């Protein structure tokens, strides 16, 4: 299941997954940044806690990717906490 995190003014939506186990039995989360375009979507998916990029399609700039990397690095603990709680509790 994917959970909403935020939406940027340019239409980029950020979602994160439930906790999964990788082939080594380690807990992981996927964080996806996706922006609609005329031809589909710009997409980048990170795996946490490795910060590995699993998928990169479209036209995100290097500067945008750098910003997204910072978001996942700074938020890794929060993403895991929210995933354990079944998403963000926003009143």
N, C-alpha and C positions, 0 to 999 in steps of 0.2 A: 504494500500500500504506500502511496505517496502522500505527503503532507505539505500544505502551503507554508512558505516561509515569508516571501515578500514579492512585490512587483515594482520594478523600476519605472521611472517616467517614460523611458523609450519603449515600454511594453515587455521588457525582459521579465519573465516570471521565474522564480526560484522555488523549487520544491525539494524535499528530502524524503528518503525511504525509511521504512521500518528497518530495524537491525537485522542483518543477515549474517550467515556464517560463510566464510570463504572455504576453499579447498583445504586449508590448514586448520580449520575450526576457529579462526579468529573472527571476532565481531567486526562487521563493516557496515557502512552506510553509504548510500549514493546521494550526491547532491547535484541536481540538474538545473542549469541555467538555459532558458529557451526563449527566443524572441521570434515572433511571427514576421515573415517577409512576404514579398509578392510571389516568391517561388517555393515557399514552404516555411522552414524554420532555420534559424541559427541555433545550434545546440552545442553545449559542452557539459560533460558529465564527469564529476570527480568521484573517486572512491576514498572514503575516510576509514582509518586514520593515515593511510599511505599517501594521500593527496595525488595519487596517480590519476591521470586523465584517461578515462575509459573510452570516450567518444568525443570527437570534435568535428563538427560539420558546419558549413556556412561561413559567415563573414565577420565573426567577432574579431576585433582588432587585438594586437598584442597588448595594448594598454588595458582593454576590457578584460582580457584573460588574466592579466596581472592583478587587476582589482578583484576578480572572482576568486583567484588563488588566495588573496589576502583574506577575503570573507570566510572561506572554508578553513583556513589555518587559524584564524582568530576565533572561529565559532565551533571548532570541533567538539569541545566538551558540551556546549549547549546543544548541538545537533544530536549527540548521543543521549543526552538527558531528555530532550523533547521526544525522540524516537521511543525511548523507554516508556514515556507517558502517553504515547499514542498521538502525538502531535502537540502543537503549541496551544496552550490554554489562553486565549485572548478574550477578555470580557467585552 
